[in-house]
Amino acid sequence: MSLLLGIDLGTTKTTCVAVDSESGQLVASVAKPTDGNITSDEGRKLGRSEWNAASVLRSGFDCVAEILEQATVETDSLCSIGVTGQQHGMVLVDAGLKPLTPLINWQDQRGNDVMPGRDVSWVDEARSRCGEDSLSRLGCRLNSGFLGTTFFWLSQQGLVPKGSKACFIMDLFVAMLTGGELVTDPSVAASGGMLNVASRDWDDDVLAALEFRRDQLPAVREADRPAGELSGRHVDRLPQGIPVSVPIGDHQASFLGSVADRRSSVLLNVGTGAQVAVFTDDTTFTPPVELRPFPIQGNLLSNVGLTGGWSFQVVENFVRQLGVELFGADAERPLYSQLVELAGQAEPDSLGLECVPTFSGTRSNPRQTGSLAGISPASLTPANFARSVLEGMANNYREALDQIFEITGRHSEPTTLVGAGNGLRENPVLADAVARRFGKPAVVTEHREEAAFGAALVGGVAAGVFSSLDEAGRLVRHQTL
């Protein structure tokens, strides 16, 4: 038996899985909290999101070390290592790969600050410099939290040390594993807002507009070639010489780890937020849909920033606050399960109550708010309120897929609706609402660590275990939600 190791490097937790390359069985899985948030109270008020880069990296090394201790994992059977991680954010490093800044992640809002002496935000200035015509080349608009925006903010204030490089956290992790140079895959690089999606390389015009130089960024390399071989410097017991893949984006890794047949499936990933994605060979897209490079070949049409578990959390917080302020209830008591149960007791139409649960805005309009309509004495009940939020989320996902269909000109429904994320797996009422809106129940993978699994598959391709991603996809197994 040969084993594929997959690592998903996150800011809240890091996951490592060992996958049997023949059966697709998850032989072992380890998840460790990162505990690296170093954002100060004042920083939180300013919308900052900063993480100790060394802590994030250490969680990755510790996770790998722990999975090697599992009785089911034979070190001599390891044949490849694949890596994914959180996109968009960035860290500055010196020539020796020492972090010079915290990991400033995708939630950071400093790009929305107003520029000193100006009436525009940093991200608006960055977009203006890049020009409207850059959107079709980049696949997305620059947003706050993107590597391109954060670097622009730092450089314009003289905060970029000479000789430093900006990179994604998983690029740094892989470079430390191999002892080699910083490299990144197009699926990761595109999340910085500066990649030409047609050439699958940095866009020189955008780099110039943002006053970037190529030597300040990782080299872009396709994931079918290894980034290098394991050096054995940071994790004991790992044999040297194992191929380590170029890191890929977590959105694409989740798609790979969830979808067996990418050309006939749609992926609905529901976590704190949500995304709907389909594979395409084309580069045509229209906002708010984004075009995200897929590892090795092709792209995803991704409708991101959709309503997810956070929307239902807003409802839970509201109900909990009512209980505390009116009835002296326990402020710490979780109500999620009770609200799902209540929602299941209501009719799908919520007796006319309709909710648009965009409580925290959208990617294209962060200031958009949610709404509640159809209020009547009969409809205004906790059960109908909870149900209407979940039905509104399902409507949001269907509308997102329809927007993608408009771009592709596609009319036939996908053969398979693949679900991912705990927001869908653990909420049967939402799963029911989604099944009705899409006309079919969602299937989910037998494993839950979709991104780490997808990274393991790419690692297998880079190491020559599989001839292609299509061959690797045969390891994905589904069950009906």
N, C-alpha and C positions, 0 to 999 in steps of 0.2 A: 504494500500500500504506500503510495506517495501522497504527501500532504501539502496543501496550499495554505499559506498563512496570509490572513487579511487583517489589516489594521485600520480602524476608523478613529482618527485623532480629533477629538472634540474639545470644546472649552469646558463643558460641564462634566463630560465623561469620555473615556477612551475605551474602545472595544477591540478585542483581538479574537479572531476565530481561526480554527484549524479545520480545513475542509478536505475530505477524501476526494482525490482528483478523478476517481473512477465512478463512485456512486453518488457523489454530491452530499453525502452525509456530513452533518456538522459533528465532527469528532470531539471538539472542545470549544468552549466560549468563555471569555473572561471580560468583565467590565469593571473599570476602576474610576472613581470620581477624580476630577482634576483639581478642584479646590484652588484655582489659580486667580480668581477675580481680585484685583487689587485696586479697583476703581474707588476713589475717595468719595466721601459724602458730598463734598463740593463738586467733584467731577460728575457724580450721578445727577446732580441738579442741572449741570450743564449738558447732560445727555452723552457723557463720555462712557466708553465701555473698554476697559483696559484689563489685560490679563498678564500674569507673570509668564513670559515665554518659556523660561526654564522649567517651571512647574508643569506646563502643558507637555513639553518634551519628555520630562521625567515620567509623567504618567504613561506615555507611550512605551518607554523602555521597561517600566515596571510591569506593564500589562503583558508585554512579550515574555518577560522573565517568568511571570506567574503561569502563563499558559504552558510553558515548557515543563513546569512542575506537575502538570496533569498526567495521570497514569496512562491516559489514552493517547498521549502525544509522544511519539518516538522521534527524538531529535534527528536521527539518521534518515528518517523518512521525509524530512522537509526538502522541498525542491524549488520553492519560490516564495517571495514575499511581495505582497501588493499593498499599497498604501493609499488611503483617501483621507479627507479631512474637511474642515469647515472652510468655505470659500469666502471671497471678497476681502477679508481683513488682511493686515500686513504687519510685518516686523522688520525693522532695519537691523542689519548685521554688519560686522566688520569683516576684514579679509580672512580672519580666522574663524568666521561663523559665530562669533560671540554676539548675542543680542544686545543692541544699543538702545532699544526702546521696548516698551511692553508690546505684547500682541494687541494691536488696536483692531477689534473685530468688527464684523458686519453691522452690529447694532449701534456703533458709534455715530453720533449725530453732529460732530464738529463741522462737517461739511455744510450743514445747514445754518451755521453761524453767519451773521452778516459781516462782510469784510470791513475792516477799519476804514472809516472815511468814505465808504461806499454805501449804496443802497441795494446791493445784490449779495447773495450768499456765495460762499466759496464754490459750491457745486454748480451754481448757475454761471459763475464766471468760468469755471472749467469747461462746462458744456459750450458756452459761447466761444471760447478759444478753439475748441475742437471743430465747431461748425455743425450746422444742421445736416450736412451731407455725410457726416461721419457715422450717423446712426445706422445706415444701411450696411456699413462696413464692419461695425463693432457688434452688431446683434443685440445691443441693449444701450440704454442711456446710462451715463455716469450717475451714481447715487452716492449719498453720504454713506460711509462705511466701506466703499470700494477702495482697493489699493491705489488706483489712480487719483482719486479724490483726496485721500489721506496724505499721500506723498505730496500732492500739490499744496495742501494746507501746510505741511511741515516745511517744504522747500521755500515757499514764499515768505516764511518767517525766519529763515536762516537756521532751521533746526535739523538739517540733514548734514551729518559730519562728512568730511571729505573722505573718499574711498569706501564709503558704505554702500550696501546694496539693499534694495527692498525686495522682500520675498513673501510667499505664503508660508504658513507655519508647517505644512506637510512637506514643502520643498526643503526646508531646513532639517526636518526630521530625517528625510531620506538621505540628504547629504551627510548627516552625522552617522547614519547607518553604514554608508558606503565609504566614507572618508573622501568623497569626490566633490565635484563642483555642484553648484545649485542648478537644477534643471526642473522644468515644469511642463505639464501636458497642456495642449490647447483647451481642454475642458476646465482646467484650473485658471490658466492665464486669461481666458475670456472674462472671468468674474472680476478681474481688475478694471475692466472697462476700456482696455487699450489694445485688444487683439483684433486683427483683421480676420474675420471668420472665413473669408474665401481663401486667403493664403495660409491661414492657420499659423500666423506668426505676428509679432508685434507690428502695429501700424505706425510707420515712421512719421507720418504727418501728425498723428495724435501725440506721439512722444515729443515731437518738437513743440507742439502747441502747449504742452504741459511742462516743458523744460526738463524732460527726462532724457537720459542717454541709455543706449542699449546695455552698456556695461554696468548700469545700475540695476539691472533686472536679471532674473534667471534666464538661461537659454531655453527655448521652447523645443521640445522633442516629443515625437509620437510615442504612445505607451506600448507599442508592440516591440520596442527595444528597451532593454533594461537601462536604468539610470546608472547602474554599476553593480558590483558584487559586495556582499556583506563583508565588512572589515573585522567584525567581532570586537570592536572597541567599547561598545556601550552595553552589551548584553552578554553575560556569561552563558556558556553551553550552546550558543548558536554556532554551528560550524561555519567557518569562513568560506567564501566563494559562492554562496547561494545568490542567484540573481535577484535583485531588488528592482521592482518596476518603477517607472516614472510615476509620481503621484497623480491621481485623478480627482476631479471634483466630486463632492459627496452627493450632489443631486444626480449626476450621471452614474455614480457608483450604486446608488439606491435603485436606479432604473435597471442596471445590469444585474443586480442581485435579486430583482423581483420579477423581471420579465423574461420568459423563455423565448418567445418569438417577438422580436422588437418591431417587425413590420406589420403585425396584425393586432397589436395590443395598445391600450392606453393605460398609463399609470396614474393613479390617484394616490398621492402621498399626503396623509393628514397627521400632522404632529401639532406643535404650537401654532404653526401656520399651515398652509396647504399649497400643493402644486398639482397641476394637471399637465402631463407631458406625453407627446407622441414622437416617434422617430421619423426623420425625413432625410432624403439624400440631397434635398434642395437647400438653398440659402435664402429663400424668399420668406419674409416675415413682415408683420405689421404690428406696432405697439397697440395694446399693452403686452401682447405676446412677445417673448424674447426668443432669440435663436442662440442656443448653447451648443458649442461643439461637443460631439460625442467622441469618446476615446477611439483613436485609430482612423475612423472614417465616419462621415455623416454628421448629423446634428439632431438635437432635440428642439422641437417647438414647445416651449414651456410657458405656461400661464402661471405665474408665481405670485406670492404675496396674497393668496386667497385666504378666506376666513377659515381658521382652524380651531384647535383646542383652546386657544386664547379667548376666542369669542365666548365659548361656553364657560370659561373660567370667569369672565366678566359677570355672567349671570350668577354663577355660584357666589362670587364675592358680594354681589348685590343682595342675594337672598340671605347670606350669612350676616351681612350688616343689619338687615331688617331684624333678624333674630336677636342680635346682640343689643341693638338700640331699643327694640320694643319689648322683648321678652327676657332679656338678660341671658341669652344662650351663650354657650361656650364659643368664644371667638376662634378657637383653633380647630374646632370640629369640622372635618371635611364633609362636604355635602354632595360630592360629585355623583356617587352611586345612587343616592336618593333622588337627585334631580333626573337622572337617566330613567329611573324607575317611574317617576311621575310622568315624564314625557311619554313613556310607553303606554300610559293609561289614557292619554289624549288621542283624539282622532287625528289622522294625518293632516287634515285641513285646519286643525286647531280652532274649529268653529269660526273660521273667518279671520282669525288673527294672523297677520303676516309680518314677518320680521326680515329686515335687511341687516345682517349682523356685522357690518363693516365698522365695528366700534372703534377700531384703531386706524382707520383709513386704509388705503390701498397703496401698492407700489407706485402707481402713476399719480395718485392723489392722496398724499399722506394726511391731508386735512379733511378728507371725506368722513362723514359720520354715519352711524347706523340709524334705522328708523323702525317704528312699530305702527302698523296701521290695522284697521278693522277692529278697533276696540269696542266692545259692547259689554253689557253686564254679564252675558253668558260666556263670552270668550276670554275675559280678563281673569284668568285663574293661573296659579303657579304652574299647573300641568300644561295648559295651553301655551303659556309663555315659554316654558322650556322646550316644548315640541316645536313651536314656531321658529325658535333659534336654530334647531337642528335641521328643520326643513329648509330654512333660509340658507344654511350652509350647503346643503345638497343642491339647491337651485344655483348657487354661486359656482359650484363645480361643473354643472351641466352647461351653464352659460360660458364658462371658460373653455370647455371642449368645443362648443359651437363656434366660438371665436377662432379657434384653431382650424376648424373645418372651413370657415370662410376663407382663410389664407390658402389652404391647400386645394380648395375646390372639391374636397371630398364629400360624398353624400352617404356612402354606406357606413353603417356603424362598425366599430372595431369588433373583431371576433371575441376578444378577451378583455375584460375590465379587471385590471390588477390593482389591488389595494395594498397600501403599505403604511406603516406608522401606527403607533398605539392609539391615536385619536380615532381611527376607524376600527381597528381590531377590538377595542375595549368598549365600544359604544354600539350595542345592537340596534338601537333606535336610529342612529345616524346611518348605520349600514343598510337598514331597511329603506330609509328615505333615499339613499343613493341608488339602491337597486331599482326603485320605482322610477327615478328620474332618468336613469341610464337604460332602463329596460332589460336589465340582467343583473344578477347578483355578482358582487366582486369576489374574486379569488385572492387568496393571500399565500405567501410562501410558508412552508413548514417551519422555517427558521424565522427569527424576528430581527436579526442583525443584517438587514438588507445591504447597507452601505459597505460594511466590512466584508460580506460575502461577495459583493460585486468587485471590491478591490482584490480579493483573492483570485477571482476569475481572470482579471486583467494581468495579475502577476503570473498566472499560468500561461497566458498567451505570450508574455514577454520572455518567459523561460523556455518556450517551445513545447510545453506540455500539450497545448492545444494549437491547432493551426489557425484558428480564428475565434472571434467572439461568438460567432454563431455556433461553433462546435462547443465552446465553453458553456453556452446557454442551456445545453441539454441537462446540465446538473441542477437547474432550477426546478423545484417540485412545488405544485400548488395544491391547496385544498379550498373548498368553498367556504366563504365567510358566513 
